[in-house]
Amino acid sequence: MPVPTLRSHLVADLVPGDVLRAVAALSLITLALLGEPISAALFLLVLGGTVVPRAVGASPVLDVVTGTSLVVAGWASHLDWYSAVPWLDLALHAVCTGVLAAVAELVLRRWVRGRGAAREGDAADDLAGARTRVETVLLVGGLGSVLAILWEVGEWAGHTFLDESIGVGYTDTVSDLVTGLAGSLVAGVLVARGAR
């Protein structure tokens, strides 16, 4: 029987989403070395967003979809694909906000369950078991709405304080918020059906 090595343990513990985390990390390093501080900072956020699903034990599908959508959104921003493909901005707002809302619901559920282990008997401890499907859709939609607002505040702050080329405007903001909410409600339906 071969002796296990550190390398064999590391490879055995890899999951498909780790490839996307590596792409996000390499993108961050590459952009930093190329002197692209705004894009490097964006990929720091992308990397953080790709790590959360792994940290909370998301399903491989949710992990990969989250990582893929965030990496594509990051590169679309850096390479100015949003100007070349006008519908891409709204599509990625819907997908990214939706998957991040599903991840946020998972984080919330794990947090509540963790608290429940410390205080047995609290009716709020089993967040997932106590919710109806409609409540789940509304919760994920609400979490997505908060994330969409934070995303838009981030875009505004980036435009105001870092780089005026970051696109903002009334129509852009409202359409991004609406598509983020729509994506979150779709994600809520999927979560309520048990697709995590």
Backbone as JSON Lines, residues from 0, in Angstrom:
{"i":0,"aa":"M","n":[0.85,-1.18,0.0],"ca":[0.0,0.0,0.0],"c":[0.9,1.24,0.0]}
{"i":1,"aa":"P","n":[0.65,2.2,-0.93],"ca":[1.48,3.4,-0.98],"c":[1.27,4.27,0.26]}
{"i":2,"aa":"V","n":[2.34,4.94,0.63],"ca":[2.29,5.85,1.78],"c":[1.66,7.16,1.33]}
{"i":3,"aa":"P","n":[0.62,7.64,2.05],"ca":[0.0,8.91,1.68],"c":[0.99,10.06,1.84]}
{"i":4,"aa":"T","n":[0.95,10.97,0.89],"ca":[1.8,12.16,0.94],"c":[0.92,13.4,1.06]}
{"i":5,"aa":"L","n":[1.57,14.52,1.35],"ca":[0.83,15.78,1.42],"c":[0.13,16.04,0.09]}
{"i":6,"aa":"R","n":[0.84,15.78,-1.0],"ca":[0.26,16.01,-2.33],"c":[-0.97,15.15,-2.55]}
{"i":7,"aa":"S","n":[-0.91,13.88,-2.15],"ca":[-2.07,13.01,-2.36],"c":[-3.25,13.47,-1.52]}
{"i":8,"aa":"H","n":[-2.99,13.99,-0.32],"ca":[-4.09,14.51,0.5],"c":[-4.69,15.76,-0.13]}
{"i":9,"aa":"L","n":[-3.83,16.65,-0.64],"ca":[-4.33,17.88,-1.25],"c":[-5.17,17.58,-2.48]}
{"i":10,"aa":"V","n":[-4.69,16.68,-3.33],"ca":[-5.42,16.33,-4.54],"c":[-6.73,15.63,-4.19]}
{"i":11,"aa":"A","n":[-6.71,14.77,-3.18],"ca":[-7.92,14.05,-2.78],"c":[-8.98,14.99,-2.24]}
{"i":12,"aa":"D","n":[-8.58,16.11,-1.67],"ca":[-9.53,17.04,-1.08],"c":[-10.05,18.09,-2.06]}
{"i":13,"aa":"L","n":[-9.56,18.07,-3.29],"ca":[-10.01,19.05,-4.27],"c":[-11.42,18.75,-4.74]}
{"i":14,"aa":"V","n":[-12.16,19.81,-5.01],"ca":[-13.5,19.7,-5.59],"c":[-13.51,20.55,-6.85]}
{"i":15,"aa":"P","n":[-14.48,20.33,-7.75],"ca":[-14.47,21.08,-9.02],"c":[-14.41,22.6,-8.85]}
{"i":16,"aa":"G","n":[-15.08,23.15,-7.86],"ca":[-15.07,24.6,-7.65],"c":[-13.69,25.15,-7.32]}
{"i":17,"aa":"D","n":[-12.78,24.29,-6.87],"ca":[-11.42,24.75,-6.57],"c":[-10.7,25.26,-7.81]}
{"i":18,"aa":"V","n":[-11.06,24.72,-8.97],"ca":[-10.46,25.21,-10.22],"c":[-10.82,26.68,-10.41]}
{"i":19,"aa":"L","n":[-12.06,27.03,-10.14],"ca":[-12.5,28.43,-10.3],"c":[-11.88,29.33,-9.25]}
{"i":20,"aa":"R","n":[-11.68,28.81,-8.04],"ca":[-10.98,29.59,-7.01],"c":[-9.55,29.85,-7.45]}
{"i":21,"aa":"A","n":[-8.91,28.87,-8.08],"ca":[-7.55,29.04,-8.58],"c":[-7.53,30.07,-9.71]}
{"i":22,"aa":"V","n":[-8.52,30.02,-10.6],"ca":[-8.6,31.0,-11.69],"c":[-8.78,32.41,-11.11]}
{"i":23,"aa":"A","n":[-9.63,32.55,-10.1],"ca":[-9.82,33.86,-9.47],"c":[-8.54,34.35,-8.82]}
{"i":24,"aa":"A","n":[-7.83,33.47,-8.13],"ca":[-6.58,33.85,-7.47],"c":[-5.51,34.23,-8.5]}
{"i":25,"aa":"L","n":[-5.39,33.44,-9.56],"ca":[-4.41,33.75,-10.61],"c":[-4.78,35.05,-11.33]}
{"i":26,"aa":"S","n":[-6.06,35.29,-11.52],"ca":[-6.5,36.54,-12.14],"c":[-6.11,37.73,-11.27]}
{"i":27,"aa":"L","n":[-6.34,37.6,-9.98],"ca":[-5.97,38.66,-9.03],"c":[-4.47,38.95,-9.1]}
{"i":28,"aa":"I","n":[-3.67,37.91,-9.03],"ca":[-2.21,38.07,-9.06],"c":[-1.76,38.67,-10.38]}
{"i":29,"aa":"T","n":[-2.29,38.15,-11.49],"ca":[-1.91,38.64,-12.82],"c":[-2.25,40.11,-12.98]}
{"i":30,"aa":"L","n":[-3.46,40.48,-12.6],"ca":[-3.88,41.88,-12.75],"c":[-3.08,42.81,-11.84]}
{"i":31,"aa":"A","n":[-2.75,42.34,-10.66],"ca":[-1.92,43.15,-9.75],"c":[-0.53,43.36,-10.36]}
{"i":32,"aa":"L","n":[0.05,42.29,-10.91],"ca":[1.38,42.4,-11.51],"c":[1.38,43.26,-12.77]}
{"i":33,"aa":"L","n":[0.24,43.29,-13.47],"ca":[0.13,44.11,-14.68],"c":[-0.19,45.57,-14.37]}
{"i":34,"aa":"G","n":[-0.27,45.91,-13.09],"ca":[-0.55,47.29,-12.71],"c":[-1.99,47.71,-12.93]}
{"i":35,"aa":"E","n":[-2.91,46.8,-12.7],"ca":[-4.34,47.08,-12.84],"c":[-4.99,47.02,-11.46]}
{"i":36,"aa":"P","n":[-4.8,48.05,-10.63],"ca":[-5.26,47.97,-9.24],"c":[-6.78,47.85,-9.08]}
{"i":37,"aa":"I","n":[-7.55,48.51,-9.93],"ca":[-9.01,48.44,-9.82],"c":[-9.49,47.03,-10.13]}
{"i":38,"aa":"S","n":[-9.0,46.47,-11.22],"ca":[-9.4,45.1,-11.58],"c":[-8.87,44.09,-10.58]}
{"i":39,"aa":"A","n":[-7.67,44.32,-10.06],"ca":[-7.14,43.42,-9.03],"c":[-8.02,43.46,-7.79]}
{"i":40,"aa":"A","n":[-8.46,44.65,-7.4],"ca":[-9.36,44.77,-6.24],"c":[-10.68,44.07,-6.51]}
{"i":41,"aa":"L","n":[-11.18,44.19,-7.73],"ca":[-12.41,43.49,-8.11],"c":[-12.22,41.99,-7.97]}
{"i":42,"aa":"F","n":[-11.08,41.47,-8.41],"ca":[-10.85,40.03,-8.31],"c":[-10.58,39.58,-6.88]}
{"i":43,"aa":"L","n":[-10.21,40.49,-6.01],"ca":[-10.14,40.15,-4.59],"c":[-11.56,39.85,-4.09]}
{"i":44,"aa":"L","n":[-12.53,40.65,-4.52],"ca":[-13.93,40.39,-4.18],"c":[-14.42,39.1,-4.83]}
{"i":45,"aa":"V","n":[-14.04,38.89,-6.09],"ca":[-14.43,37.65,-6.79],"c":[-13.88,36.44,-6.04]}
{"i":46,"aa":"L","n":[-12.61,36.5,-5.67],"ca":[-12.0,35.39,-4.94],"c":[-12.74,35.13,-3.63]}
{"i":47,"aa":"G","n":[-13.05,36.19,-2.91],"ca":[-13.82,36.02,-1.67],"c":[-15.16,35.36,-1.93]}
{"i":48,"aa":"G","n":[-15.83,35.79,-3.0],"ca":[-17.12,35.2,-3.34],"c":[-17.04,33.75,-3.75]}
{"i":49,"aa":"T","n":[-15.9,33.33,-4.3],"ca":[-15.75,31.92,-4.69],"c":[-15.39,31.03,-3.51]}
{"i":50,"aa":"V","n":[-14.84,31.62,-2.47],"ca":[-14.43,30.83,-1.29],"c":[-15.61,30.49,-0.39]}
{"i":51,"aa":"V","n":[-16.59,31.37,-0.3],"ca":[-17.71,31.18,0.63],"c":[-18.46,29.87,0.37]}
{"i":52,"aa":"P","n":[-18.82,29.53,-0.88],"ca":[-19.54,28.26,-1.07],"c":[-18.77,27.05,-0.56]}
{"i":53,"aa":"R","n":[-17.48,27.05,-0.76],"ca":[-16.66,25.93,-0.26],"c":[-16.66,25.92,1.26]}
{"i":54,"aa":"A","n":[-16.55,27.09,1.86],"ca":[-16.48,27.19,3.32],"c":[-17.75,26.71,4.0]}
{"i":55,"aa":"V","n":[-18.9,26.9,3.35],"ca":[-20.16,26.5,3.99],"c":[-20.69,25.17,3.47]}
{"i":56,"aa":"G","n":[-19.91,24.49,2.63],"ca":[-20.31,23.17,2.17],"c":[-21.43,23.18,1.15]}
{"i":57,"aa":"A","n":[-21.41,24.16,0.25],"ca":[-22.43,24.21,-0.81],"c":[-22.28,22.99,-1.71]}
{"i":58,"aa":"S","n":[-23.35,22.66,-2.4],"ca":[-23.3,21.55,-3.35],"c":[-22.29,21.87,-4.45]}
{"i":59,"aa":"P","n":[-21.74,20.84,-5.09],"ca":[-20.8,21.11,-6.19],"c":[-21.41,21.98,-7.29]}
{"i":60,"aa":"V","n":[-22.69,21.79,-7.58],"ca":[-23.33,22.59,-8.63],"c":[-23.38,24.06,-8.23]}
{"i":61,"aa":"L","n":[-23.85,24.36,-7.03],"ca":[-23.91,25.75,-6.57],"c":[-22.5,26.35,-6.5]}
{"i":62,"aa":"D","n":[-21.54,25.57,-6.05],"ca":[-20.16,26.02,-5.96],"c":[-19.62,26.42,-7.33]}
{"i":63,"aa":"V","n":[-19.8,25.55,-8.33],"ca":[-19.28,25.8,-9.67],"c":[-20.02,26.94,-10.35]}
{"i":64,"aa":"V","n":[-21.34,26.98,-10.22],"ca":[-22.11,28.07,-10.84],"c":[-21.72,29.41,-10.22]}
{"i":65,"aa":"T","n":[-21.54,29.44,-8.91],"ca":[-21.12,30.68,-8.24],"c":[-19.76,31.12,-8.76]}
{"i":66,"aa":"G","n":[-18.8,30.22,-8.74],"ca":[-17.45,30.56,-9.19],"c":[-17.4,30.98,-10.64]}
{"i":67,"aa":"T","n":[-18.09,30.24,-11.5],"ca":[-18.1,30.57,-12.93],"c":[-18.7,31.94,-13.17]}
{"i":68,"aa":"S","n":[-19.85,32.21,-12.56],"ca":[-20.52,33.49,-12.81],"c":[-19.68,34.66,-12.3]}
{"i":69,"aa":"L","n":[-19.05,34.5,-11.14],"ca":[-18.24,35.6,-10.6],"c":[-16.97,35.83,-11.42]}
{"i":70,"aa":"V","n":[-16.31,34.76,-11.84],"ca":[-15.1,34.92,-12.66],"c":[-15.45,35.56,-14.0]}
{"i":71,"aa":"V","n":[-16.53,35.09,-14.63],"ca":[-16.95,35.68,-15.91],"c":[-17.31,37.16,-15.72]}
{"i":72,"aa":"A","n":[-18.04,37.48,-14.65],"ca":[-18.41,38.88,-14.4],"c":[-17.16,39.75,-14.18]}
{"i":73,"aa":"G","n":[-16.19,39.21,-13.45],"ca":[-14.95,39.96,-13.22],"c":[-14.2,40.25,-14.5]}
{"i":74,"aa":"W","n":[-14.05,39.22,-15.34],"ca":[-13.34,39.43,-16.6],"c":[-14.16,40.28,-17.57]}
{"i":75,"aa":"A","n":[-15.48,40.15,-17.54],"ca":[-16.33,40.99,-18.39],"c":[-16.13,42.46,-18.05]}
{"i":76,"aa":"S","n":[-15.99,42.74,-16.77],"ca":[-15.75,44.12,-16.35],"c":[-14.38,44.59,-16.8]}
{"i":77,"aa":"H","n":[-13.36,43.78,-16.53],"ca":[-11.99,44.19,-16.88],"c":[-11.8,44.36,-18.38]}
{"i":78,"aa":"L","n":[-12.37,43.45,-19.17],"ca":[-12.18,43.49,-20.62],"c":[-13.24,44.33,-21.34]}
{"i":79,"aa":"D","n":[-14.11,44.98,-20.58],"ca":[-15.14,45.87,-21.12],"c":[-16.11,45.14,-22.05]}
{"i":80,"aa":"W","n":[-16.41,43.89,-21.72],"ca":[-17.37,43.13,-22.51],"c":[-18.76,43.72,-22.4]}
{"i":81,"aa":"Y","n":[-19.04,44.43,-21.31],"ca":[-20.38,45.01,-21.13],"c":[-20.69,46.03,-22.21]}
{"i":82,"aa":"S","n":[-19.68,46.72,-22.73],"ca":[-19.9,47.68,-23.82],"c":[-20.11,46.95,-25.14]}
{"i":83,"aa":"A","n":[-19.37,45.87,-25.33],"ca":[-19.46,45.12,-26.59],"c":[-20.73,44.28,-26.67]}
{"i":84,"aa":"V","n":[-21.2,43.79,-25.53],"ca":[-22.39,42.93,-25.49],"c":[-23.36,43.55,-24.47]}
{"i":85,"aa":"P","n":[-24.21,44.46,-24.91],"ca":[-25.03,45.24,-23.98],"c":[-25.9,44.42,-23.01]}
{"i":86,"aa":"W","n":[-26.44,43.29,-23.43],"ca":[-27.31,42.49,-22.56],"c":[-26.54,41.73,-21.5]}
{"i":87,"aa":"L","n":[-25.23,41.63,-21.64],"ca":[-24.43,40.82,-20.71],"c":[-24.48,41.36,-19.28]}
{"i":88,"aa":"D","n":[-24.52,42.67,-19.12],"ca":[-24.57,43.27,-17.79],"c":[-25.79,42.78,-17.02]}
{"i":89,"aa":"L","n":[-26.95,42.85,-17.64],"ca":[-28.17,42.43,-16.96],"c":[-28.19,40.92,-16.72]}
{"i":90,"aa":"A","n":[-27.71,40.16,-17.69],"ca":[-27.68,38.7,-17.52],"c":[-26.8,38.31,-16.34]}
{"i":91,"aa":"L","n":[-25.64,38.93,-16.23],"ca":[-24.74,38.59,-15.13],"c":[-25.24,39.13,-13.79]}
{"i":92,"aa":"H","n":[-25.94,40.26,-13.8],"ca":[-26.55,40.73,-12.55],"c":[-27.59,39.73,-12.07]}
{"i":93,"aa":"A","n":[-28.39,39.2,-12.99],"ca":[-29.42,38.22,-12.6],"c":[-28.77,36.94,-12.08]}
{"i":94,"aa":"V","n":[-27.81,36.41,-12.81],"ca":[-27.19,35.14,-12.42],"c":[-26.36,35.3,-11.15]}
{"i":95,"aa":"C","n":[-25.48,36.29,-11.12],"ca":[-24.6,36.46,-9.95],"c":[-25.4,36.75,-8.69]}
{"i":96,"aa":"T","n":[-26.36,37.65,-8.78],"ca":[-27.15,37.97,-7.59],"c":[-27.96,36.75,-7.15]}
{"i":97,"aa":"G","n":[-28.5,36.01,-8.11],"ca":[-29.26,34.81,-7.77],"c":[-28.43,33.76,-7.06]}
{"i":98,"aa":"V","n":[-27.26,33.45,-7.61],"ca":[-26.45,32.41,-6.96],"c":[-25.89,32.9,-5.63]}
{"i":99,"aa":"L","n":[-25.53,34.17,-5.55],"ca":[-25.04,34.69,-4.27],"c":[-26.15,34.72,-3.22]}
{"i":100,"aa":"A","n":[-27.39,34.96,-3.65],"ca":[-28.51,34.91,-2.7],"c":[-28.72,33.49,-2.2]}
{"i":101,"aa":"A","n":[-28.57,32.5,-3.09],"ca":[-28.69,31.1,-2.67],"c":[-27.57,30.74,-1.69]}
{"i":102,"aa":"V","n":[-26.37,31.22,-1.95],"ca":[-25.25,30.99,-1.02],"c":[-25.53,31.7,0.31]}
{"i":103,"aa":"A","n":[-26.05,32.92,0.25],"ca":[-26.36,33.66,1.49],"c":[-27.41,32.92,2.31]}
{"i":104,"aa":"E","n":[-28.4,32.32,1.66],"ca":[-29.41,31.53,2.38],"c":[-28.76,30.34,3.07]}
{"i":105,"aa":"L","n":[-27.82,29.71,2.38],"ca":[-27.1,28.57,2.97],"c":[-26.26,29.03,4.16]}
{"i":106,"aa":"V","n":[-25.59,30.15,4.04],"ca":[-24.8,30.71,5.15],"c":[-25.72,30.99,6.34]}
{"i":107,"aa":"L","n":[-26.85,31.62,6.08],"ca":[-27.8,31.94,7.14],"c":[-28.32,30.67,7.81]}
{"i":108,"aa":"R","n":[-28.67,29.68,6.99],"ca":[-29.18,28.42,7.55],"c":[-28.13,27.74,8.42]}
{"i":109,"aa":"R","n":[-26.89,27.71,7.96],"ca":[-25.82,27.08,8.75],"c":[-25.57,27.86,10.03]}
{"i":110,"aa":"W","n":[-25.63,29.16,9.96],"ca":[-25.41,29.99,11.15],"c":[-26.51,29.75,12.18]}
{"i":111,"aa":"V","n":[-27.75,29.72,11.73],"ca":[-28.86,29.49,12.66],"c":[-28.76,28.1,13.27]}
{"i":112,"aa":"R","n":[-28.44,27.11,12.46],"ca":[-28.29,25.75,13.0],"c":[-27.14,25.67,13.99]}
{"i":113,"aa":"G","n":[-26.07,26.39,13.73],"ca":[-24.94,26.42,14.67],"c":[-25.34,27.03,16.0]}
{"i":114,"aa":"R","n":[-26.14,28.07,15.94],"ca":[-26.65,28.67,17.18],"c":[-27.58,27.7,17.89]}
{"i":115,"aa":"G","n":[-28.36,26.94,17.12],"ca":[-29.3,26.0,17.71],"c":[-28.61,24.89,18.47]}
{"i":116,"aa":"A","n":[-27.41,24.51,18.02],"ca":[-26.66,23.47,18.74],"c":[-26.28,23.95,20.12]}
{"i":117,"aa":"A","n":[-26.08,25.26,20.26],"ca":[-25.7,25.82,21.56],"c":[-26.91,26.05,22.45]}
{"i":118,"aa":"R","n":[-28.09,26.27,21.84],"ca":[-29.3,26.55,22.63],"c":[-30.43,25.68,22.13]}
{"i":119,"aa":"E","n":[-30.52,24.49,22.6],"ca":[-31.58,23.58,22.17],"c":[-32.94,24.08,22.63]}
{"i":120,"aa":"G","n":[-33.96,23.75,21.85],"ca":[-35.32,24.09,22.23],"c":[-35.83,25.39,21.65]}
{"i":121,"aa":"D","n":[-34.98,26.18,21.03],"ca":[-35.41,27.44,20.44],"c":[-36.13,27.13,19.12]}
{"i":122,"aa":"A","n":[-37.33,27.61,18.97],"ca":[-38.13,27.32,17.78],"c":[-37.5,27.88,16.51]}
{"i":123,"aa":"A","n":[-36.67,28.91,16.63],"ca":[-36.05,29.51,15.45],"c":[-34.8,28.77,15.02]}
{"i":124,"aa":"D","n":[-34.41,27.74,15.76],"ca":[-33.15,27.07,15.45],"c":[-33.17,26.35,14.1]}
{"i":125,"aa":"D","n":[-34.29,25.76,13.72],"ca":[-34.33,25.04,12.46],"c":[-34.95,25.92,11.39]}
{"i":126,"aa":"L","n":[-34.17,26.84,10.88],"ca":[-34.65,27.81,9.92],"c":[-35.23,27.14,8.68]}
{"i":127,"aa":"A","n":[-34.54,26.15,8.15],"ca":[-35.0,25.52,6.92],"c":[-36.25,24.69,7.14]}
{"i":128,"aa":"G","n":[-36.33,23.97,8.23],"ca":[-37.47,23.1,8.47],"c":[-38.75,23.86,8.75]}
{"i":129,"aa":"A","n":[-38.65,25.06,9.27],"ca":[-39.83,25.82,9.67],"c":[-40.4,26.66,8.52]}
{"i":130,"aa":"R","n":[-39.69,26.76,7.41],"ca":[-40.12,27.64,6.33],"c":[-40.94,26.9,5.29]}
{"i":131,"aa":"T","n":[-41.94,27.6,4.75],"ca":[-42.66,27.08,3.6],"c":[-41.87,27.42,2.35]}
{"i":132,"aa":"R","n":[-42.31,26.88,1.23],"ca":[-41.63,27.2,-0.03],"c":[-41.74,28.69,-0.37]}
{"i":133,"aa":"V","n":[-42.91,29.25,-0.13],"ca":[-43.09,30.68,-0.42],"c":[-42.16,31.51,0.46]}
{"i":134,"aa":"E","n":[-42.06,31.15,1.73],"ca":[-41.16,31.89,2.63],"c":[-39.71,31.76,2.18]}
{"i":135,"aa":"T","n":[-39.34,30.58,1.67],"ca":[-37.98,30.39,1.18],"c":[-37.72,31.28,-0.03]}
{"i":136,"aa":"V","n":[-38.68,31.32,-0.96],"ca":[-38.52,32.18,-2.14],"c":[-38.38,33.64,-1.72]}
{"i":137,"aa":"L","n":[-39.21,34.06,-0.78],"ca":[-39.14,35.46,-0.31],"c":[-37.84,35.75,0.44]}
{"i":138,"aa":"L","n":[-37.37,34.79,1.24],"ca":[-36.11,34.99,1.96],"c":[-34.95,35.12,0.99]}
{"i":139,"aa":"V","n":[-34.85,34.2,0.03],"ca":[-33.75,34.26,-0.94],"c":[-33.88,35.53,-1.78]}
{"i":140,"aa":"G","n":[-35.11,35.88,-2.17],"ca":[-35.32,37.13,-2.92],"c":[-34.91,38.35,-2.11]}
{"i":141,"aa":"G","n":[-35.24,38.35,-0.82],"ca":[-34.85,39.46,0.05],"c":[-33.35,39.55,0.23]}
{"i":142,"aa":"L","n":[-32.71,38.4,0.44],"ca":[-31.24,38.4,0.55],"c":[-30.61,38.91,-0.74]}
{"i":143,"aa":"G","n":[-31.16,38.47,-1.87],"ca":[-30.66,38.94,-3.16],"c":[-30.85,40.43,-3.35]}
{"i":144,"aa":"S","n":[-31.98,40.95,-2.87],"ca":[-32.22,42.4,-2.97],"c":[-31.18,43.18,-2.19]}
{"i":145,"aa":"V","n":[-30.86,42.71,-1.0],"ca":[-29.82,43.37,-0.2],"c":[-28.48,43.3,-0.92]}
{"i":146,"aa":"L","n":[-28.16,42.13,-1.47],"ca":[-26.9,41.99,-2.21],"c":[-26.87,42.89,-3.44]}
{"i":147,"aa":"A","n":[-28.0,43.0,-4.14],"ca":[-28.07,43.87,-5.32],"c":[-27.85,45.33,-4.93]}
{"i":148,"aa":"I","n":[-28.42,45.73,-3.82],"ca":[-28.22,47.11,-3.34],"c":[-26.76,47.34,-2.99]}
{"i":149,"aa":"L","n":[-26.15,46.39,-2.27],"ca":[-24.74,46.53,-1.92],"c":[-23.86,46.57,-3.17]}
{"i":150,"aa":"W","n":[-24.2,45.76,-4.17],"ca":[-23.47,45.75,-5.44],"c":[-23.54,47.13,-6.08]}
{"i":151,"aa":"E","n":[-24.73,47.71,-6.13],"ca":[-24.89,49.03,-6.75],"c":[-24.19,50.12,-5.95]}
{"i":152,"aa":"V","n":[-24.22,50.03,-4.63],"ca":[-23.47,50.98,-3.81],"c":[-21.98,50.85,-4.11]}
{"i":153,"aa":"G","n":[-21.51,49.6,-4.27],"ca":[-20.11,49.37,-4.63],"c":[-19.76,49.98,-5.98]}
{"i":154,"aa":"E","n":[-20.65,49.82,-6.96],"ca":[-20.41,50.44,-8.27],"c":[-20.35,51.96,-8.15]}
{"i":155,"aa":"W","n":[-21.29,52.53,-7.39],"ca":[-21.3,53.98,-7.2],"c":[-20.01,54.44,-6.52]}
{"i":156,"aa":"A","n":[-19.61,53.74,-5.45],"ca":[-18.39,54.11,-4.73],"c":[-17.17,53.98,-5.63]}
{"i":157,"aa":"G","n":[-17.12,52.92,-6.42],"ca":[-16.01,52.76,-7.35],"c":[-15.96,53.89,-8.36]}
{"i":158,"aa":"H","n":[-17.12,54.26,-8.9],"ca":[-17.2,55.37,-9.86],"c":[-16.81,56.7,-9.21]}
{"i":159,"aa":"T","n":[-17.31,56.91,-8.0],"ca":[-17.11,58.2,-7.32],"c":[-15.69,58.37,-6.79]}
{"i":160,"aa":"F","n":[-15.12,57.31,-6.24],"ca":[-13.85,57.45,-5.53],"c":[-12.64,56.83,-6.24]}
{"i":161,"aa":"L","n":[-12.88,55.93,-7.2],"ca":[-11.74,55.22,-7.79],"c":[-11.56,55.47,-9.28]}
{"i":162,"aa":"D","n":[-12.63,55.29,-10.06],"ca":[-12.48,55.33,-11.5],"c":[-13.81,55.74,-12.14]}
{"i":163,"aa":"E","n":[-13.83,56.9,-12.77],"ca":[-15.07,57.41,-13.36],"c":[-15.55,56.57,-14.54]}
{"i":164,"aa":"S","n":[-14.72,55.67,-15.05],"ca":[-15.15,54.84,-16.17],"c":[-16.08,53.7,-15.72]}
{"i":165,"aa":"I","n":[-16.18,53.47,-14.42],"ca":[-17.13,52.47,-13.92],"c":[-18.52,53.0,-14.19]}
{"i":166,"aa":"G","n":[-19.29,52.26,-14.98],"ca":[-20.58,52.73,-15.44],"c":[-21.64,52.77,-14.35]}
{"i":167,"aa":"V","n":[-22.21,53.94,-14.14],"ca":[-23.33,54.11,-13.23],"c":[-24.32,55.06,-13.88]}
{"i":168,"aa":"G","n":[-25.49,55.1,-13.37],"ca":[-26.54,55.99,-13.88],"c":[-27.87,55.46,-13.4]}
{"i":169,"aa":"Y","n":[-28.88,56.3,-13.48],"ca":[-30.19,55.94,-12.95],"c":[-30.74,54.69,-13.64]}
{"i":170,"aa":"T","n":[-30.76,54.69,-14.96],"ca":[-31.31,53.55,-15.7],"c":[-30.5,52.29,-15.43]}
{"i":171,"aa":"D","n":[-29.18,52.41,-15.43],"ca":[-28.32,51.26,-15.16],"c":[-28.59,50.7,-13.77]}
{"i":172,"aa":"T","n":[-28.66,51.56,-12.79],"ca":[-28.86,51.12,-11.41],"c":[-30.21,50.43,-11.23]}
{"i":173,"aa":"V","n":[-31.27,51.06,-11.73],"ca":[-32.61,50.47,-11.56],"c":[-32.71,49.14,-12.3]}
{"i":174,"aa":"S","n":[-32.2,49.08,-13.53],"ca":[-32.29,47.82,-14.28],"c":[-31.44,46.74,-13.62]}
{"i":175,"aa":"D","n":[-30.28,47.1,-13.07],"ca":[-29.46,46.12,-12.35],"c":[-30.18,45.61,-11.11]}
{"i":176,"aa":"L","n":[-30.84,46.5,-10.37],"ca":[-31.58,46.09,-9.17],"c":[-32.74,45.17,-9.52]}
{"i":177,"aa":"V","n":[-33.47,45.5,-10.57],"ca":[-34.63,44.68,-10.97],"c":[-34.17,43.3,-11.43]}
{"i":178,"aa":"T","n":[-33.12,43.24,-12.25],"ca":[-32.67,41.92,-12.7],"c":[-32.02,41.14,-11.57]}
{"i":179,"aa":"G","n":[-31.37,41.82,-10.64],"ca":[-30.84,41.13,-9.46],"c":[-31.95,40.51,-8.64]}
{"i":180,"aa":"L","n":[-33.04,41.25,-8.45],"ca":[-34.19,40.72,-7.72],"c":[-34.8,39.54,-8.48]}
{"i":181,"aa":"A","n":[-34.96,39.68,-9.79],"ca":[-35.53,38.59,-10.58],"c":[-34.67,37.33,-10.48]}
{"i":182,"aa":"G","n":[-33.36,37.49,-10.6],"ca":[-32.46,36.34,-10.46],"c":[-32.55,35.71,-9.09]}
{"i":183,"aa":"S","n":[-32.71,36.54,-8.08],"ca":[-32.82,36.03,-6.7],"c":[-34.12,35.27,-6.49]}
{"i":184,"aa":"L","n":[-35.2,35.75,-7.08],"ca":[-36.47,35.04,-6.95],"c":[-36.42,33.69,-7.66]}
{"i":185,"aa":"V","n":[-35.78,33.65,-8.83],"ca":[-35.6,32.36,-9.52],"c":[-34.75,31.44,-8.66]}
{"i":186,"aa":"A","n":[-33.68,31.97,-8.09],"ca":[-32.84,31.16,-7.19],"c":[-33.66,30.69,-5.99]}
{"i":187,"aa":"G","n":[-34.53,31.55,-5.48],"ca":[-35.39,31.17,-4.36],"c":[-36.29,30.0,-4.7]}
{"i":188,"aa":"V","n":[-36.84,30.01,-5.91],"ca":[-37.67,28.89,-6.35],"c":[-36.84,27.61,-6.4]}
{"i":189,"aa":"L","n":[-35.63,27.7,-6.93],"ca":[-34.76,26.52,-7.0],"c":[-34.38,26.02,-5.61]}
{"i":190,"aa":"V","n":[-34.06,26.93,-4.71],"ca":[-33.72,26.54,-3.33],"c":[-34.93,25.89,-2.67]}
{"i":191,"aa":"A","n":[-36.11,26.47,-2.87],"ca":[-37.33,25.93,-2.26],"c":[-37.64,24.53,-2.78]}
{"i":192,"aa":"R","n":[-37.25,24.26,-4.02],"ca":[-37.46,22.93,-4.59],"c":[-36.38,21.94,-4.16]}
{"i":193,"aa":"G","n":[-35.41,22.44,-3.44],"ca":[-34.36,21.55,-2.94],"c":[-33.1,21.52,-3.77]}
{"i":194,"aa":"A","n":[-33.01,22.34,-4.81],"ca":[-31.8,22.41,-5.64],"c":[-30.84,23.38,-4.99]}
{"i":195,"aa":"R","n":[-29.82,22.87,-4.35],"ca":[-28.84,23.73,-3.68],"c":[-27.51,23.49,-4.32]}
